[in-house]
């Protein structure tokens, strides 16, 4: 084989190897875009998970506050068979404004607890105790951040 044929063969092999050894600019751009989209999805998922966990903490604190309101009304003395009849509960509504019990930096989140006592039946005597705890997350502008309501409803007879 002549020298020119050998040199042509070597240059052809070198060119074909250079095409196989590296990436084109389009492949690099597409792979970078795929990595960025995946990374953005992971970060977005982390942020949403943290927001949901924080909302759940506030919701549980509001549920606890509503339960406290019902328990406070339930602790009142009610004995219609005593002489004179005792009814410290009455048929009433009262409002409590308290801070949600969630450890946090920044401004406190206040909740309004609406407690209502209504007579359901007079024979047999039965009252309904209802507490609605309304709270708002004001520090987060995007999305639906309230008002949210947690409700507790229970019934009470005089001997309980």
C-alpha positions in Angstrom: 0.0 0.0 0.0 1.3 3.4 -0.9 2.0 6.1 1.7 -0.8 8.4 0.4 -3.3 5.6 0.9 -2.1 5.0 4.4 -2.2 8.7 5.3 -5.8 8.9 3.9 -6.8 5.9 5.9 -5.3 7.2 9.2 -6.9 10.7 8.7 -10.3 9.1 8.0 -10.0 6.9 11.2 -9.0 9.9 13.2 -11.9 12.0 12.0 -14.4 9.2 12.7 -13.0 8.7 16.2 -13.3 12.4 17.0 -17.0 12.2 16.1 -17.5 9.2 18.4 -15.5 10.5 21.4 -17.2 13.7 22.3 -20.7 15.3 22.7 -22.2 17.8 20.4 -23.4 21.2 21.7 -27.1 20.1 21.3 -26.5 17.0 23.5 -24.9 19.1 26.2 -27.7 21.7 26.2 -30.4 19.0 26.3 -28.8 17.1 29.1 -28.3 20.3 31.1 -31.9 21.2 30.6 -33.0 17.8 31.8 -30.8 18.1 34.9 -32.1 21.6 35.7 -35.8 20.5 35.3 -35.2 17.6 37.6 -33.4 19.7 40.2 -36.2 22.4 40.1 -38.8 19.6 40.6 -36.9 18.3 43.7 -36.6 21.8 45.2 -40.3 22.6 44.4 -41.3 19.4 46.1 -39.2 20.1 49.2 -40.7 23.7 49.5 -44.3 22.4 49.1 -43.7 19.6 51.6 -42.3 22.1 54.1 -45.3 24.5 53.6 -47.8 21.6 54.1 -46.0 20.4 57.3 -46.2 24.0 58.6 -49.9 24.3 57.7 -50.5 20.9 59.5 -48.8 22.2 62.6 -51.0 25.3 62.7 -54.1 23.2 62.0 -53.4 20.8 64.8 -52.8 23.8 67.2 -56.1 25.3 66.1 -57.9 22.0 66.7 -56.4 21.8 70.2 -57.6 25.4 70.8 -61.1 24.4 69.7 -61.0 21.4 71.9 -60.0 23.6 74.9 -63.0 25.8 74.3 -65.4 22.8 74.3 -63.7 21.4 77.4 -64.0 24.8 79.1 -67.8 24.9 78.4 -68.1 21.2 79.4 -66.5 21.9 82.7 -69.3 24.2 83.8 -71.7 22.8 86.3 -75.1 21.9 85.1 -77.6 20.1 87.3 -81.3 20.8 86.5 -82.5 18.4 89.2 -80.9 20.2 92.1 -82.8 22.8 94.2 -82.4 25.5 93.0 -81.4 24.2 89.5 -77.8 25.0 88.6 -76.9 25.9 85.1 -73.5 27.7 84.8 -73.4 26.8 81.1 -76.5 28.6 80.0 -77.4 29.1 76.4 -74.6 31.4 75.4 -71.9 32.2 73.0 -68.4 33.5 73.9 -65.3 34.4 72.0 -61.7 33.8 72.9 -58.7 35.3 71.0 -55.5 33.4 71.6 -52.2 32.7 70.0 -51.7 29.4 68.3 -49.3 27.2 70.2 -46.7 26.7 67.5 -43.0 27.4 68.1 -42.0 29.9 65.4 -40.0 33.0 64.8 -41.7 36.1 63.6 -45.2 37.5 64.3 -47.6 35.2 66.3 -50.6 33.7 64.5 -53.7 34.6 66.4 -56.9 32.5 66.4 -60.4 33.4 67.3 -62.3 30.7 69.2 -66.1 31.0 68.9 -67.8 28.7 71.5 -71.6 28.2 71.4 -73.8 26.4 73.8 -77.3 25.5 72.5 -80.2 23.5 74.0 -81.0 20.5 71.9 -83.6 18.9 74.0 -85.3 19.8 77.3 -86.7 16.3 78.0 -84.2 14.5 78.3 -82.0 17.6 78.9 -79.2 17.8 76.3 -77.0 20.6 75.1 -74.7 21.0 72.2 -71.3 22.5 72.6 -69.6 23.8 69.5 -66.3 25.5 69.1 -65.1 27.0 65.8 -61.5 28.1 65.8 -60.8 30.5 62.9 -57.2 31.3 62.0 -55.3 33.0 59.1 -51.7 32.7 57.9 -50.9 36.3 56.9 -47.2 36.1 56.2 -47.5 34.0 53.0 -48.9 36.0 50.1 -49.1 33.3 47.3 -51.9 30.8 47.3 -54.9 30.3 49.6 -53.7 31.1 53.1 -57.0 31.4 55.0 -59.2 31.9 56.8 -59.3 28.3 58.0 -61.7 26.9 60.5 -61.3 23.9 62.8 -64.6 22.8 64.5 -65.3 20.6 67.5 -68.9 19.6 68.3 -70.1 17.5 71.2 -73.2 16.9 73.3 -73.6 17.1 77.0 -76.2 15.7 79.4 -76.5 17.1 82.9 -75.0 14.0 84.6 -71.7 14.2 82.6 
